[in-house]
C-alpha cells in the first residue's frame, strides 16, 4: 500500500533516527509499502522519516535510472558499477572519498524543487539488509549520491542543507508553500499543518 510522503516542515524529517532490531513490528510490511510509495511517487530512494517513521531505514533503486541511460552516461555516472536495488537498515557511512562532485538533487518531501549538491564520489557503508545480514560495501558515482541523500534523512538532514545560501534563499517561498501544504503534488503527502 502506498503511504503518504511526509512533507518539508514536518518535525520527523529533522530527527536523528533510532536503530531498529529484526523484531521491529511490521518491518516487512513497512518495507513493501515504502517500495510501493517510492515507485508511485517516481523516486529512486525513500527513507523511513519520509513516511513518518523516525527509524534508520531507507531503500534505493538506481536500476531504473541505469537501464534508461546510454552507454556514455553509464560510464560517467556509474563507472564499473550497475544500478542497485537495496534495503539499508541501521546504516553508518564509515568512509568517504576525497573526491567530491556536484549534481542536481530533488526530494519527494520537497516536490518540484531541486538544487546543486556536492557529495563524495564514493562511500563505504555498513548496514543490515532486509534479512538483517550485516554488510559493508563501497559504492561510487550515482549509487553513492542516492545513498548519501537517503542516509542524510536518517540523520535529520535534507539536501537543501547542502545547497548554497543564495540557492536556499531562492527556494524560500516554495519551501514555505510546501510547509503550509499550499501545493498540489502528484502523489499523496502528509503536511505538518
TIZA-536537 format. One record per residue: residue in three letters; x negated, y negated, z of N, C-alpha, C in turn. Coordinates in nm, 3 decimals. Layout:
N
+-----+---------+---------+---------+---------+---------+---------+---------+---------+---------+
:   r :     nc1 :     nc2 :     nc3 :    cac1 :    cac2 :    cac3 :     cc1 :     cc2 :     cc3 :
+-----+---------+---------+---------+---------+---------+---------+---------+---------+---------+
: ala :       X :       Y :       Z :       X :       Y :       Z :       X :       Y :       Z :
...
+-----+---------+---------+---------+---------+---------+---------+---------+---------+---------+
END
This chain:
193
+-----+---------+---------+---------+---------+---------+---------+---------+---------+---------+
:   r :     nc1 :     nc2 :     nc3 :    cac1 :    cac2 :    cac3 :     cc1 :     cc2 :     cc3 :
+-----+---------+---------+---------+---------+---------+---------+---------+---------+---------+
: unk :  -0.084 :   0.118 :   0.000 :   0.000 :   0.000 :   0.000 :  -0.089 :  -0.124 :   0.000 :
: unk :  -0.062 :  -0.214 :  -0.092 :  -0.138 :  -0.338 :  -0.097 :  -0.102 :  -0.425 :   0.023 :
: unk :  -0.204 :  -0.480 :   0.087 :  -0.187 :  -0.564 :   0.204 :  -0.198 :  -0.711 :   0.164 :
: unk :  -0.153 :  -0.799 :   0.252 :  -0.169 :  -0.943 :   0.228 :  -0.315 :  -0.980 :   0.253 :
: unk :  -0.370 :  -1.062 :   0.165 :  -0.507 :  -1.111 :   0.180 :  -0.504 :  -1.232 :   0.274 :
: unk :  -0.589 :  -1.230 :   0.374 :  -0.597 :  -1.338 :   0.471 :  -0.659 :  -1.462 :   0.406 :
: unk :  -0.590 :  -1.574 :   0.417 :  -0.633 :  -1.698 :   0.352 :  -0.731 :  -1.777 :   0.438 :
: unk :  -0.813 :  -1.856 :   0.368 :  -0.902 :  -1.952 :   0.433 :  -0.821 :  -2.034 :   0.535 :
: unk :  -0.883 :  -2.057 :   0.649 :  -0.816 :  -2.129 :   0.756 :  -0.771 :  -2.037 :   0.868 :
: unk :  -0.769 :  -1.907 :   0.840 :  -0.731 :  -1.808 :   0.941 :  -0.849 :  -1.779 :   1.032 :
: unk :  -0.824 :  -1.771 :   1.159 :  -0.929 :  -1.753 :   1.260 :  -1.012 :  -1.627 :   1.237 :
: unk :  -0.947 :  -1.517 :   1.195 :  -1.016 :  -1.389 :   1.181 :  -1.132 :  -1.396 :   1.082 :
: unk :  -1.125 :  -1.487 :   0.984 :  -1.232 :  -1.500 :   0.885 :  -1.360 :  -1.560 :   0.944 :
: unk :  -1.351 :  -1.615 :   1.064 :  -1.468 :  -1.676 :   1.128 :  -1.518 :  -1.595 :   1.247 :
: unk :  -1.463 :  -1.475 :   1.267 :  -1.505 :  -1.391 :   1.379 :  -1.620 :  -1.300 :   1.338 :
: unk :  -1.714 :  -1.279 :   1.431 :  -1.815 :  -1.174 :   1.413 :  -1.743 :  -1.044 :   1.449 :
: unk :  -1.741 :  -0.952 :   1.355 :  -1.658 :  -0.833 :   1.368 :  -1.721 :  -0.726 :   1.458 :
: unk :  -1.635 :  -0.641 :   1.510 :  -1.674 :  -0.533 :   1.600 :  -1.704 :  -0.405 :   1.522 :
: unk :  -1.802 :  -0.328 :   1.571 :  -1.827 :  -0.196 :   1.514 :  -1.712 :  -0.103 :   1.550 :
: unk :  -1.696 :   0.000 :   1.470 :  -1.590 :   0.098 :   1.496 :  -1.649 :   0.238 :   1.503 :
: unk :  -1.570 :   0.332 :   1.551 :  -1.609 :   0.473 :   1.558 :  -1.522 :   0.552 :   1.460 :
: unk :  -1.558 :   0.678 :   1.436 :  -1.476 :   0.760 :   1.347 :  -1.333 :   0.778 :   1.399 :
: unk :  -1.312 :   0.753 :   1.526 :  -1.179 :   0.770 :   1.586 :  -1.091 :   0.646 :   1.568 :
: unk :  -1.140 :   0.544 :   1.500 :  -1.060 :   0.422 :   1.481 :  -0.926 :   0.460 :   1.419 :
: unk :  -0.820 :   0.424 :   1.487 :  -0.685 :   0.467 :   1.446 :  -0.647 :   0.411 :   1.309 :
: unk :  -0.606 :   0.502 :   1.220 :  -0.558 :   0.463 :   1.089 :  -0.667 :   0.423 :   0.991 :
: unk :  -0.791 :   0.462 :   1.018 :  -0.904 :   0.418 :   0.934 :  -0.887 :   0.458 :   0.788 :
: unk :  -0.857 :   0.583 :   0.762 :  -0.846 :   0.628 :   0.623 :  -0.733 :   0.557 :   0.549 :
: unk :  -0.621 :   0.536 :   0.615 :  -0.511 :   0.463 :   0.554 :  -0.552 :   0.319 :   0.526 :
: unk :  -0.622 :   0.257 :   0.622 :  -0.669 :   0.120 :   0.603 :  -0.761 :   0.111 :   0.482 :
: unk :  -0.856 :   0.203 :   0.470 :  -0.948 :   0.201 :   0.357 :  -0.872 :   0.218 :   0.226 :
: unk :  -0.780 :   0.313 :   0.220 :  -0.700 :   0.332 :   0.099 :  -0.622 :   0.205 :   0.064 :
: unk :  -0.564 :   0.142 :   0.165 :  -0.487 :   0.019 :   0.142 :  -0.578 :  -0.096 :   0.098 :
: unk :  -0.700 :  -0.098 :   0.150 :  -0.795 :  -0.203 :   0.108 :  -0.831 :  -0.186 :  -0.039 :
: unk :  -0.853 :  -0.061 :  -0.084 :  -0.883 :  -0.040 :  -0.227 :  -0.766 :  -0.092 :  -0.311 :
: unk :  -0.645 :  -0.054 :  -0.273 :  -0.528 :  -0.097 :  -0.350 :  -0.514 :  -0.249 :  -0.350 :
: unk :  -0.537 :  -0.310 :  -0.236 :  -0.530 :  -0.457 :  -0.224 :  -0.632 :  -0.523 :  -0.314 :
: unk :  -0.756 :  -0.475 :  -0.309 :  -0.863 :  -0.532 :  -0.389 :  -0.833 :  -0.524 :  -0.538 :
: unk :  -0.790 :  -0.407 :  -0.583 :  -0.761 :  -0.390 :  -0.726 :  -0.642 :  -0.475 :  -0.769 :
: unk :  -0.538 :  -0.480 :  -0.686 :  -0.421 :  -0.559 :  -0.720 :  -0.455 :  -0.708 :  -0.732 :
: unk :  -0.548 :  -0.753 :  -0.648 :  -0.588 :  -0.894 :  -0.649 :  -0.697 :  -0.924 :  -0.751 :
: unk :  -0.754 :  -0.820 :  -0.814 :  -0.857 :  -0.840 :  -0.915 :  -0.995 :  -0.866 :  -0.859 :
: unk :  -1.024 :  -0.813 :  -0.740 :  -1.154 :  -0.834 :  -0.678 :  -1.252 :  -0.723 :  -0.705 :
: unk :  -1.378 :  -0.746 :  -0.664 :  -1.483 :  -0.644 :  -0.673 :  -1.532 :  -0.603 :  -0.535 :
: unk :  -1.478 :  -0.667 :  -0.433 :  -1.512 :  -0.634 :  -0.295 :  -1.404 :  -0.689 :  -0.204 :
: unk :  -1.395 :  -0.630 :  -0.086 :  -1.297 :  -0.675 :   0.014 :  -1.347 :  -0.632 :   0.150 :
: unk :  -1.341 :  -0.724 :   0.246 :  -1.383 :  -0.695 :   0.383 :  -1.261 :  -0.691 :   0.474 :
: unk :  -1.271 :  -0.614 :   0.581 :  -1.159 :  -0.596 :   0.673 :  -1.102 :  -0.728 :   0.725 :
: unk :  -1.184 :  -0.829 :   0.756 :  -1.124 :  -0.955 :   0.802 :  -1.029 :  -1.016 :   0.698 :
: unk :  -1.050 :  -0.982 :   0.572 :  -0.963 :  -1.035 :   0.467 :  -0.826 :  -0.968 :   0.466 :
: unk :  -0.811 :  -0.861 :   0.545 :  -0.679 :  -0.802 :   0.565 :  -0.644 :  -0.806 :   0.714 :
: unk :  -0.701 :  -0.908 :   0.781 :  -0.667 :  -0.943 :   0.919 :  -0.715 :  -0.841 :   1.022 :
: unk :  -0.827 :  -0.773 :   0.995 :  -0.886 :  -0.679 :   1.090 :  -1.030 :  -0.720 :   1.118 :
: unk :  -1.061 :  -0.753 :   1.242 :  -1.194 :  -0.800 :   1.278 :  -1.287 :  -0.683 :   1.310 :
: unk :  -1.307 :  -0.598 :   1.209 :  -1.395 :  -0.481 :   1.225 :  -1.499 :  -0.481 :   1.114 :
: unk :  -1.611 :  -0.410 :   1.139 :  -1.724 :  -0.409 :   1.046 :  -1.700 :  -0.303 :   0.938 :
: unk :  -1.617 :  -0.340 :   0.842 :  -1.579 :  -0.253 :   0.732 :  -1.563 :  -0.337 :   0.607 :
: unk :  -1.624 :  -0.293 :   0.497 :  -1.596 :  -0.355 :   0.368 :  -1.613 :  -0.253 :   0.257 :
: unk :  -1.554 :  -0.285 :   0.143 :  -1.559 :  -0.197 :   0.026 :  -1.613 :  -0.278 :  -0.092 :
: unk :  -1.679 :  -0.208 :  -0.183 :  -1.737 :  -0.271 :  -0.302 :  -1.716 :  -0.180 :  -0.422 :
: unk :  -1.670 :  -0.238 :  -0.533 :  -1.663 :  -0.165 :  -0.660 :  -1.715 :  -0.256 :  -0.771 :
: unk :  -1.841 :  -0.236 :  -0.807 :  -1.900 :  -0.311 :  -0.919 :  -1.903 :  -0.227 :  -1.046 :
: unk :  -1.854 :  -0.104 :  -1.038 :  -1.849 :  -0.017 :  -1.157 :  -1.767 :  -0.084 :  -1.266 :
: unk :  -1.654 :  -0.144 :  -1.227 :  -1.565 :  -0.209 :  -1.322 :  -1.635 :  -0.325 :  -1.396 :
: unk :  -1.723 :  -0.396 :  -1.328 :  -1.799 :  -0.505 :  -1.390 :  -1.906 :  -0.448 :  -1.482 :
: unk :  -1.980 :  -0.350 :  -1.429 :  -2.089 :  -0.287 :  -1.504 :  -2.039 :  -0.231 :  -1.637 :
: unk :  -1.927 :  -0.160 :  -1.632 :  -1.874 :  -0.097 :  -1.753 :  -1.826 :  -0.198 :  -1.857 :
: unk :  -1.794 :  -0.319 :  -1.812 :  -1.747 :  -0.422 :  -1.905 :  -1.857 :  -0.508 :  -1.963 :
: unk :  -1.982 :  -0.485 :  -1.927 :  -2.093 :  -0.568 :  -1.973 :  -2.162 :  -0.508 :  -2.095 :
: unk :  -2.224 :  -0.598 :  -2.174 :  -2.309 :  -0.547 :  -2.282 :  -2.443 :  -0.506 :  -2.222 :
: unk :  -2.523 :  -0.438 :  -2.300 :  -2.649 :  -0.381 :  -2.250 :  -2.746 :  -0.488 :  -2.200 :
: unk :  -2.748 :  -0.603 :  -2.265 :  -2.839 :  -0.710 :  -2.224 :  -2.802 :  -0.761 :  -2.084 :
: unk :  -2.672 :  -0.783 :  -2.061 :  -2.629 :  -0.831 :  -1.930 :  -2.651 :  -0.724 :  -1.823 :
: unk :  -2.628 :  -0.598 :  -1.857 :  -2.654 :  -0.490 :  -1.762 :  -2.800 :  -0.490 :  -1.720 :
: unk :  -2.890 :  -0.504 :  -1.817 :  -3.034 :  -0.504 :  -1.788 :  -3.072 :  -0.621 :  -1.699 :
: unk :  -3.007 :  -0.736 :  -1.721 :  -3.040 :  -0.856 :  -1.644 :  -2.983 :  -0.851 :  -1.502 :
: unk :  -2.856 :  -0.812 :  -1.487 :  -2.789 :  -0.821 :  -1.358 :  -2.795 :  -0.693 :  -1.274 :
: unk :  -2.822 :  -0.580 :  -1.338 :  -2.824 :  -0.454 :  -1.265 :  -2.961 :  -0.386 :  -1.268 :
: unk :  -3.054 :  -0.436 :  -1.351 :  -3.186 :  -0.376 :  -1.367 :  -3.172 :  -0.226 :  -1.391 :
: unk :  -3.226 :  -0.144 :  -1.301 :  -3.221 :   0.001 :  -1.319 :  -3.101 :   0.066 :  -1.250 :
: unk :  -3.017 :  -0.015 :  -1.188 :  -2.901 :   0.038 :  -1.118 :  -2.780 :   0.040 :  -1.211 :
: unk :  -2.677 :   0.109 :  -1.165 :  -2.546 :   0.104 :  -1.229 :  -2.452 :   0.042 :  -1.128 :
: unk :  -2.326 :   0.028 :  -1.164 :  -2.228 :  -0.020 :  -1.068 :  -2.209 :   0.080 :  -0.955 :
: unk :  -2.161 :   0.033 :  -0.843 :  -2.137 :   0.119 :  -0.728 :  -1.991 :   0.109 :  -0.685 :
: unk :  -1.942 :   0.214 :  -0.623 :  -1.812 :   0.213 :  -0.557 :  -1.834 :   0.279 :  -0.423 :
: unk :  -1.838 :   0.196 :  -0.317 :  -1.875 :   0.247 :  -0.185 :  -1.798 :   0.180 :  -0.074 :
: unk :  -1.786 :   0.255 :   0.036 :  -1.730 :   0.205 :   0.161 :  -1.848 :   0.181 :   0.256 :
: unk :  -1.851 :   0.066 :   0.321 :  -1.957 :   0.029 :   0.414 :  -1.895 :   0.007 :   0.552 :
: unk :  -1.935 :   0.089 :   0.649 :  -1.885 :   0.078 :   0.785 :  -2.003 :   0.049 :   0.877 :
: unk :  -1.985 :  -0.048 :   0.968 :  -2.088 :  -0.085 :   1.066 :  -2.220 :  -0.121 :   0.998 :
: unk :  -2.213 :  -0.189 :   0.886 :  -2.332 :  -0.221 :   0.808 :  -2.420 :  -0.325 :   0.877 :
: unk :  -2.550 :  -0.310 :   0.855 :  -2.651 :  -0.407 :   0.901 :  -2.756 :  -0.420 :   0.791 :
: unk :  -2.774 :  -0.541 :   0.741 :  -2.881 :  -0.565 :   0.645 :  -3.012 :  -0.569 :   0.723 :
: unk :  -3.106 :  -0.483 :   0.684 :  -3.232 :  -0.471 :   0.758 :  -3.350 :  -0.533 :   0.685 :
: unk :  -3.333 :  -0.563 :   0.557 :  -3.442 :  -0.625 :   0.482 :  -3.386 :  -0.698 :   0.361 :
: unk :  -3.445 :  -0.814 :   0.333 :  -3.410 :  -0.893 :   0.214 :  -3.536 :  -0.921 :   0.135 :
: unk :  -3.524 :  -0.925 :   0.005 :  -3.640 :  -0.957 :  -0.078 :  -3.674 :  -1.105 :  -0.064 :
: unk :  -3.796 :  -1.140 :  -0.100 :  -3.835 :  -1.280 :  -0.101 :  -3.779 :  -1.350 :  -0.224 :
: unk :  -3.746 :  -1.272 :  -0.326 :  -3.689 :  -1.329 :  -0.449 :  -3.540 :  -1.354 :  -0.429 :
: unk :  -3.498 :  -1.476 :  -0.461 :  -3.358 :  -1.515 :  -0.450 :  -3.309 :  -1.561 :  -0.586 :
: unk :  -3.178 :  -1.559 :  -0.604 :  -3.120 :  -1.607 :  -0.730 :  -2.982 :  -1.666 :  -0.704 :
: unk :  -2.949 :  -1.762 :  -0.787 :  -2.822 :  -1.833 :  -0.772 :  -2.723 :  -1.784 :  -0.878 :
: unk :  -2.597 :  -1.776 :  -0.840 :  -2.490 :  -1.742 :  -0.933 :  -2.358 :  -1.792 :  -0.873 :
: unk :  -2.257 :  -1.798 :  -0.956 :  -2.124 :  -1.839 :  -0.912 :  -2.058 :  -1.726 :  -0.833 :
: unk :  -1.991 :  -1.763 :  -0.724 :  -1.914 :  -1.668 :  -0.646 :  -1.776 :  -1.724 :  -0.620 :
: unk :  -1.682 :  -1.634 :  -0.605 :  -1.547 :  -1.667 :  -0.563 :  -1.508 :  -1.572 :  -0.452 :
: unk :  -1.387 :  -1.586 :  -0.401 :  -1.343 :  -1.503 :  -0.289 :  -1.191 :  -1.492 :  -0.292 :
: unk :  -1.140 :  -1.373 :  -0.267 :  -0.996 :  -1.353 :  -0.267 :  -0.927 :  -1.435 :  -0.158 :
: unk :  -0.998 :  -1.469 :  -0.051 :  -0.941 :  -1.551 :   0.055 :  -0.940 :  -1.700 :   0.020 :
: unk :  -1.007 :  -1.735 :  -0.088 :  -1.013 :  -1.874 :  -0.136 :  -0.980 :  -1.875 :  -0.285 :
: unk :  -0.855 :  -1.847 :  -0.321 :  -0.823 :  -1.832 :  -0.463 :  -0.849 :  -1.957 :  -0.545 :
: unk :  -0.888 :  -1.935 :  -0.669 :  -0.909 :  -2.043 :  -0.767 :  -1.020 :  -2.140 :  -0.729 :
: unk :  -1.116 :  -2.092 :  -0.652 :  -1.234 :  -2.172 :  -0.617 :  -1.357 :  -2.088 :  -0.645 :
: unk :  -1.466 :  -2.154 :  -0.682 :  -1.594 :  -2.085 :  -0.690 :  -1.705 :  -2.186 :  -0.670 :
: unk :  -1.821 :  -2.134 :  -0.638 :  -1.935 :  -2.220 :  -0.615 :  -2.064 :  -2.142 :  -0.631 :
: unk :  -2.172 :  -2.216 :  -0.654 :  -2.302 :  -2.153 :  -0.674 :  -2.364 :  -2.120 :  -0.539 :
: unk :  -2.404 :  -1.993 :  -0.527 :  -2.461 :  -1.943 :  -0.402 :  -2.593 :  -1.873 :  -0.432 :
: unk :  -2.695 :  -1.901 :  -0.350 :  -2.822 :  -1.829 :  -0.361 :  -2.818 :  -1.709 :  -0.269 :
: unk :  -2.861 :  -1.595 :  -0.323 :  -2.866 :  -1.470 :  -0.247 :  -2.999 :  -1.401 :  -0.272 :
: unk :  -3.037 :  -1.315 :  -0.180 :  -3.155 :  -1.231 :  -0.201 :  -3.131 :  -1.140 :  -0.321 :
: unk :  -3.235 :  -1.123 :  -0.405 :  -3.220 :  -1.037 :  -0.522 :  -3.199 :  -0.891 :  -0.481 :
: unk :  -3.268 :  -0.848 :  -0.375 :  -3.248 :  -0.710 :  -0.329 :  -3.239 :  -0.708 :  -0.177 :
: unk :  -3.167 :  -0.608 :  -0.129 :  -3.149 :  -0.590 :   0.015 :  -3.159 :  -0.441 :   0.049 :
: unk :  -3.199 :  -0.415 :   0.171 :  -3.188 :  -0.280 :   0.226 :  -3.086 :  -0.287 :   0.338 :
: unk :  -2.991 :  -0.194 :   0.335 :  -2.880 :  -0.198 :   0.429 :  -2.858 :  -0.061 :   0.491 :
: unk :  -2.834 :  -0.061 :   0.621 :  -2.797 :   0.060 :   0.693 :  -2.647 :   0.055 :   0.716 :
: unk :  -2.580 :   0.167 :   0.693 :  -2.435 :   0.171 :   0.711 :  -2.386 :   0.314 :   0.722 :
: unk :  -2.261 :   0.327 :   0.762 :  -2.192 :   0.455 :   0.759 :  -2.099 :   0.455 :   0.639 :
: unk :  -2.092 :   0.569 :   0.571 :  -1.995 :   0.581 :   0.462 :  -1.859 :   0.620 :   0.521 :
: unk :  -1.765 :   0.648 :   0.435 :  -1.629 :   0.679 :   0.479 :  -1.624 :   0.800 :   0.573 :
: unk :  -1.714 :   0.895 :   0.554 :  -1.719 :   1.015 :   0.639 :  -1.809 :   0.993 :   0.760 :
: unk :  -1.856 :   0.872 :   0.779 :  -1.944 :   0.832 :   0.888 :  -2.083 :   0.895 :   0.879 :
: unk :  -2.126 :   0.932 :   0.758 :  -2.265 :   0.969 :   0.738 :  -2.348 :   0.841 :   0.746 :
: unk :  -2.460 :   0.846 :   0.816 :  -2.548 :   0.730 :   0.830 :  -2.639 :   0.723 :   0.708 :
: unk :  -2.637 :   0.609 :   0.638 :  -2.716 :   0.591 :   0.517 :  -2.801 :   0.466 :   0.527 :
: unk :  -2.914 :   0.468 :   0.458 :  -2.996 :   0.349 :   0.438 :  -3.027 :   0.344 :   0.289 :
: unk :  -2.985 :   0.235 :   0.224 :  -3.005 :   0.223 :   0.079 :  -3.052 :   0.083 :   0.045 :
: unk :  -3.120 :   0.075 :  -0.068 :  -3.162 :  -0.054 :  -0.121 :  -3.083 :  -0.080 :  -0.249 :
: unk :  -3.030 :  -0.201 :  -0.259 :  -2.953 :  -0.244 :  -0.375 :  -3.013 :  -0.374 :  -0.427 :
: unk :  -2.997 :  -0.397 :  -0.558 :  -3.051 :  -0.521 :  -0.615 :  -2.949 :  -0.583 :  -0.710 :
: unk :  -2.984 :  -0.704 :  -0.753 :  -2.903 :  -0.774 :  -0.853 :  -2.759 :  -0.795 :  -0.811 :
: unk :  -2.669 :  -0.769 :  -0.905 :  -2.527 :  -0.794 :  -0.883 :  -2.473 :  -0.710 :  -0.767 :
: unk :  -2.516 :  -0.584 :  -0.757 :  -2.472 :  -0.500 :  -0.644 :  -2.509 :  -0.564 :  -0.511 :
: unk :  -2.632 :  -0.610 :  -0.499 :  -2.678 :  -0.673 :  -0.375 :  -2.599 :  -0.800 :  -0.346 :
: unk :  -2.568 :  -0.877 :  -0.450 :  -2.492 :  -1.001 :  -0.432 :  -2.354 :  -0.971 :  -0.372 :
: unk :  -2.283 :  -0.877 :  -0.431 :  -2.148 :  -0.846 :  -0.382 :  -2.154 :  -0.791 :  -0.239 :
: unk :  -2.251 :  -0.705 :  -0.212 :  -2.266 :  -0.651 :  -0.077 :  -2.292 :  -0.763 :   0.023 :
: unk :  -2.383 :  -0.855 :  -0.011 :  -2.414 :  -0.966 :   0.080 :  -2.291 :  -1.053 :   0.105 :
: unk :  -2.212 :  -1.077 :   0.001 :  -2.090 :  -1.157 :   0.015 :  -1.994 :  -1.090 :   0.114 :
: unk :  -1.971 :  -0.960 :   0.096 :  -1.877 :  -0.888 :   0.183 :  -1.935 :  -0.871 :   0.324 :
: unk :  -2.064 :  -0.845 :   0.332 :  -2.131 :  -0.835 :   0.463 :  -2.113 :  -0.964 :   0.542 :
: unk :  -2.129 :  -1.078 :   0.473 :  -2.109 :  -1.207 :   0.539 :  -1.973 :  -1.215 :   0.606 :
: unk :  -1.870 :  -1.160 :   0.541 :  -1.737 :  -1.163 :   0.602 :  -1.737 :  -1.096 :   0.738 :
: unk :  -1.814 :  -0.990 :   0.756 :  -1.816 :  -0.921 :   0.885 :  -1.895 :  -1.000 :   0.989 :
: unk :  -1.966 :  -1.102 :   0.944 :  -2.041 :  -1.191 :   1.033 :  -1.969 :  -1.324 :   1.054 :
: unk :  -1.848 :  -1.338 :   0.999 :  -1.773 :  -1.462 :   1.013 :  -1.820 :  -1.573 :   0.922 :
: unk :  -1.889 :  -1.536 :   0.814 :  -1.946 :  -1.633 :   0.720 :  -1.872 :  -1.623 :   0.586 :
: unk :  -1.842 :  -1.738 :   0.528 :  -1.779 :  -1.743 :   0.396 :  -1.879 :  -1.797 :   0.295 :
: unk :  -1.858 :  -1.765 :   0.168 :  -1.955 :  -1.810 :   0.067 :  -1.965 :  -1.961 :   0.062 :
: unk :  -1.859 :  -2.032 :   0.099 :  -1.863 :  -2.178 :   0.097 :  -1.963 :  -2.234 :   0.198 :
: unk :  -2.001 :  -2.152 :   0.296 :  -2.104 :  -2.194 :   0.393 :  -2.242 :  -2.201 :   0.329 :
: unk :  -2.256 :  -2.141 :   0.211 :  -2.386 :  -2.137 :   0.142 :  -2.395 :  -2.240 :   0.028 :
: unk :  -2.283 :  -2.302 :  -0.010 :  -2.287 :  -2.395 :  -0.123 :  -2.345 :  -2.529 :  -0.078 :
: unk :  -2.387 :  -2.609 :  -0.174 :  -2.445 :  -2.739 :  -0.142 :  -2.340 :  -2.830 :  -0.078 :
: unk :  -2.388 :  -2.929 :  -0.007 :  -2.299 :  -3.024 :   0.060 :  -2.205 :  -3.094 :  -0.036 :
: unk :  -2.257 :  -3.134 :  -0.151 :  -2.172 :  -3.205 :  -0.247 :  -2.065 :  -3.112 :  -0.303 :
: unk :  -2.101 :  -2.986 :  -0.328 :  -2.002 :  -2.889 :  -0.378 :  -1.892 :  -2.869 :  -0.276 :
: unk :  -1.930 :  -2.859 :  -0.150 :  -1.830 :  -2.837 :  -0.045 :  -1.738 :  -2.959 :  -0.034 :
: unk :  -1.794 :  -3.079 :  -0.047 :  -1.709 :  -3.199 :  -0.042 :  -1.610 :  -3.200 :  -0.158 :
: unk :  -1.655 :  -3.154 :  -0.275 :  -1.566 :  -3.148 :  -0.391 :  -1.454 :  -3.045 :  -0.373 :
: unk :  -1.480 :  -2.944 :  -0.290 :  -1.381 :  -2.839 :  -0.264 :  -1.281 :  -2.877 :  -0.154 :
: unk :  -1.308 :  -2.984 :  -0.082 :  -1.234 :  -3.014 :   0.041 :  -1.084 :  -3.016 :   0.022 :
: unk :  -1.033 :  -3.084 :  -0.079 :  -0.888 :  -3.091 :  -0.099 :  -0.829 :  -2.954 :  -0.125 :
: unk :  -0.895 :  -2.874 :  -0.209 :  -0.846 :  -2.739 :  -0.239 :  -0.851 :  -2.651 :  -0.114 :
: unk :  -0.957 :  -2.663 :  -0.035 :  -0.967 :  -2.586 :   0.088 :  -0.851 :  -2.621 :   0.183 :
: unk :  -0.819 :  -2.749 :   0.193 :  -0.707 :  -2.791 :   0.277 :  -0.575 :  -2.733 :   0.226 :
: unk :  -0.557 :  -2.733 :   0.094 :  -0.434 :  -2.677 :   0.036 :  -0.422 :  -2.528 :   0.068 :
: unk :  -0.535 :  -2.455 :   0.058 :  -0.533 :  -2.312 :   0.090 :  -0.498 :  -2.292 :   0.237 :
: unk :  -0.565 :  -2.366 :   0.324 :  -0.543 :  -2.351 :   0.468 :  -0.399 :  -2.383 :   0.507 :
: unk :  -0.337 :  -2.474 :   0.435 :  -0.199 :  -2.515 :   0.465 :  -0.096 :  -2.431 :   0.390 :
: unk :  -0.143 :  -2.335 :   0.308 :  -0.050 :  -2.249 :   0.235 :   0.019 :  -2.320 :   0.119 :
: unk :  -0.044 :  -2.425 :   0.069 :   0.016 :  -2.503 :  -0.040 :  -0.040 :  -2.462 :  -0.176 :
: unk :  -0.047 :  -2.332 :  -0.197 :  -0.095 :  -2.277 :  -0.323 :  -0.001 :  -2.166 :  -0.367 :
: unk :  -0.015 :  -2.126 :  -0.491 :   0.067 :  -2.016 :  -0.545 :  -0.025 :  -1.907 :  -0.598 :
: unk :  -0.078 :  -1.822 :  -0.508 :  -0.171 :  -1.717 :  -0.552 :  -0.100 :  -1.611 :  -0.634 :
: unk :  -0.179 :  -1.534 :  -0.709 :  -0.126 :  -1.427 :  -0.794 :  -0.107 :  -1.297 :  -0.717 :
: unk :  -0.141 :  -1.297 :  -0.590 :  -0.127 :  -1.180 :  -0.505 :  -0.079 :  -1.226 :  -0.368 :
: unk :  -0.032 :  -1.129 :  -0.291 :   0.025 :  -1.162 :  -0.160 :  -0.085 :  -1.208 :  -0.064 :
: unk :  -0.056 :  -1.318 :   0.007 :  -0.154 :  -1.372 :   0.102 :  -0.089 :  -1.399 :   0.236 :
: unk :  -0.173 :  -1.401 :   0.339 :  -0.132 :  -1.435 :   0.476 :  -0.201 :  -1.567 :   0.510 :
: unk :  -0.121 :  -1.669 :   0.541 :  -0.174 :  -1.801 :   0.571 :  -0.175 :  -1.827 :   0.721 :
: unk :  -0.268 :  -1.913 :   0.765 :  -0.283 :  -1.942 :   0.907 :  -0.163 :  -2.019 :   0.960 :
: unk :  -0.104 :  -2.104 :   0.877 :   0.007 :  -2.188 :   0.924 :   0.137 :  -2.143 :   0.865 :
+-----+---------+---------+---------+---------+---------+---------+---------+---------+---------+
END
